[in-house]
Amino acid sequence: MALFGKPKYSAIKVKKVQIPTGRWMKCTNCRETVDAKAFETAFKTCPRCKFHYRMTAWEWIGLLLDKDSFVEMDRDMLPTDPLGFTDFRKYTDRQREATQKTKLNEAIVTGMGNVTGHCVGLGAMDFSYIGGSMGSVVGEKVTRLTERCLDERCVLIIVTSSGGARMMESTYSLMQMAKTSGALAKFHQAGLFYLALLTNPTTGGVTASFASLGDVIIAEPGALIGFAGPRVIEQTIRQELPQGFQRSEFLLDHGMIDMILPRKEIPAKVQELVTFFSE
Ligand SMILES: [Zn+2]
């Protein structure tokens, strides 16, 4: 006889709860688990904390323009490597990787389309292509788009999302600020309407050129908009920066932008403005 009897366990049957894959997602901002479908139908904004996630260039085109009206311009304009630049990696390798990842040839998609039947030139930047940085190609595409809108007397809309000028092209990148601003000055003199739509983040040379030159400037809530980063400014002026510095709400209070709109209200406002300013 065994001193201790063999304990008897019966298997506890656990009913498996089937969670459909892709049904839930974790918001990186509020850390709550949220309904992925509600997130998508709210155009990539968190249904709980309303944090606005980045959209791709093509998602912006789909959101703002009349269905199937977009005709892309300069799709095959490819970046070069004028300085033979290498940091941790070759610039040409970065370009190739960015294209593989995003299926884009550069950090902006430009073209002509319609908003409520009115002619519009739209440029949409994509942060996932080398941080939405502005090199020669981004500057050239913005300039050509502006000139086309000037010739055809159309409204111009640019959605910005950028880490600034592309350091791998050095001065060639910085020159794009002057070039895009020059084209926009002519556009402005012709009395045409340019709408700048600033998303998170819009910084550096893009803020210092076409992002700040809109006749109307709309920003998304909580978007980081500025030139140099807050840490650099703090170290330079040796002062603590105010709460909410460089966020769209702060910029609205200080007269740098015209309005802040949640993403779901942007298409209707764009339609209203385009209709009002179209000839
Ligand atoms: Zn959230």
Residues whose N, C-alpha, C, O or C-beta is under 5 A from the ligand:
A	BS01	ZN	C27 N29 C30 C46 R48 C49 K50 F51
